[in-house]
């Protein structure tokens, strides 16, 4: 089936297709319509909008970034209930924005992206194949293709991406935290939770409580994590009133949260020994104070603080004190119909297995099946380069008019993803705006520009904690592919304005790079002439004063 869609631009604007309808796509759609009057077509594989915050509903699900910062800068919310918001509150915030801007006009749900192929005639466009809700593939076209999929889209839960022998043999209930099965009653059950990352720590801390009534909860863990005290607090009624009614207060609080956390970036640099030692000392002191003593030797990591994502403790270490909760550090050998067998031969009967095994962040999560110039496949190009890479995490050589939000090396270990997302959206809107204003048919980042940018990234990443020797989803093999080595303020500066000379322009009534350069020269000349004129008038006034004297 082929969805009819003209290859010609409509009303002087390119056709924009967006993959995914999470917070990035919602934010992007708002800016495209507001700035360029472009109504993108959005295809989402789930049944509703919200992305991560719609799909992840597990007990205790929350954000580890302060809510006033994990929100749109253009949609401040003075009514957040606490420092760190829970999933229901975050989803409600984004649904309100979704409805306010009527984003549903643009979205087709229950539709999965399959493939996109680049064509150059009669003008640059992509032929996109999607899978409809009825299971039938269909094709459409677009001039600009934008992925808002991000890294947390492919759960590690199948034999293909989760190497635990015998999972398919288990006859009890089994599900991933990203697809929590609320129909399963855990009361009175023996439950195995596999994994101890951010999500697993949150749901283990919750279901391990007495009120859940589990007979026994075993948490199988492979590597330890650094835990920090979670400075959670409720906003008082007065605080909300103050932020809502005092001009600039909400904005100032958000800026404070940004600044106070972004200055912590040096902790993620290996040779900043004083700062790193202080951060590790704080974490170690908190863990010794909170966790059961019998687990401390294993719980406290031997790798550098920040190499894996630091977990703001949601109560995980405290719940390990409960008599029916056990930390299992012996590696899993295989799974049977009703048990887990460890490497030492110990067999444990379980009724339910919950996979808190995370996501394929470095690989399939960003490796969409896109074929660019000269038949180059995106995933093949990234495999040749040792893992995903992009220019500013946004554009990729050989793939004109393709953009990634939260692409390679955009996330950070210490700040809000929403700030990076807004930086990228501003950048993409400028790129698409240049297509509209200059009638450019396509922009493709130059190979030299992408390579130089990534060479600089690799140089800075060598001295980062992500090269500190731990196993982390930030890395693809030995290559760090998920994180940006620096404060988010630096990333904002880099993405503030496109460097047009770094792009190959196809078509257009004028070279955007030349036009911007001429405009810059004219502005500089105007400024210089203005300064000369002011100087001349001042000198002339002084001369007149001398003559009259």
HELIX and SHEET records of a PDB file:
HELIX    1   1 UNK A   23  UNK A   36  1                                  14    
HELIX    2   2 UNK A   52  UNK A   55  1                                   4    
HELIX    3   3 UNK A   87  UNK A  100  1                                  14    
HELIX    4   4 UNK A  103  UNK A  106  5                                   4    
HELIX    5   5 UNK A  167  UNK A  169  5                                   3    
HELIX    6   6 UNK A  177  UNK A  179  5                                   3    
HELIX    7   7 UNK A  198  UNK A  207  1                                  10    
HELIX    8   8 UNK A  210  UNK A  212  5                                   3    
HELIX    9   9 UNK A  237  UNK A  245  1                                   9    
HELIX   10  10 UNK A  249  UNK A  262  1                                  14    
HELIX   11  11 UNK A  263  UNK A  268  5                                   6    
HELIX   12  12 UNK A  273  UNK A  290  1                                  18    
HELIX   13  13 UNK A  293  UNK A  295  5                                   3    
HELIX   14  14 UNK A  296  UNK A  299  1                                   4    
HELIX   15  15 UNK A  316  UNK A  319  1                                   4    
HELIX   16  16 UNK A  373  UNK A  375  5                                   3    
HELIX   17  17 UNK A  378  UNK A  384  1                                   7    
HELIX   18  18 UNK A  417  UNK A  438  1                                  22    
HELIX   19  19 UNK A  447  UNK A  461  1                                  15    
HELIX   20  20 UNK A  465  UNK A  467  5                                   3    
HELIX   21  21 UNK A  488  UNK A  495  1                                   8    
HELIX   22  22 UNK A  500  UNK A  502  5                                   3    
HELIX   23  23 UNK A  512  UNK A  548  1                                  37    
SHEET    1   A 5 UNK A 107  UNK A 108  0                                        
SHEET    2   A 5 UNK A  41  UNK A  43  1                                        
SHEET    3   A 5 UNK A  16  UNK A  19  1                                        
SHEET    4   A 5 UNK A 144  UNK A 147  1                                        
SHEET    5   A 5 UNK A 402  UNK A 404  1                                        
SHEET    1   B 4 UNK A 137  UNK A 142  0                                        
SHEET    2   B 4 UNK A 125  UNK A 131 -1                                        
SHEET    3   B 4 UNK A 112  UNK A 119 -1                                        
SHEET    4   B 4 UNK A 370  UNK A 371  1                                        
SHEET    1   C 5 UNK A 173  UNK A 176  0                                        
SHEET    2   C 5 UNK A 352  UNK A 355  1                                        
SHEET    3   C 5 UNK A 190  UNK A 194  1                                        
SHEET    4   C 5 UNK A 216  UNK A 220  1                                        
SHEET    5   C 5 UNK A 325  UNK A 328  1                                        
SHEET    1   D 2 UNK A 227  UNK A 229  0                                        
SHEET    2   D 2 UNK A 311  UNK A 313  1                                        
SHEET    1   E 3 UNK A 332  UNK A 335  0                                        
SHEET    2   E 3 UNK A 339  UNK A 342 -1                                        
SHEET    3   E 3 UNK A 347  UNK A 349 -1                                        
SHEET    1   F 2 UNK A 442  UNK A 445  0                                        
SHEET    2   F 2 UNK A 503  UNK A 506 -1                                        
SHEET    1   G 2 UNK A 475  UNK A 476  0                                        
SHEET    2   G 2 UNK A 479  UNK A 480 -1                                        
END                                                                             
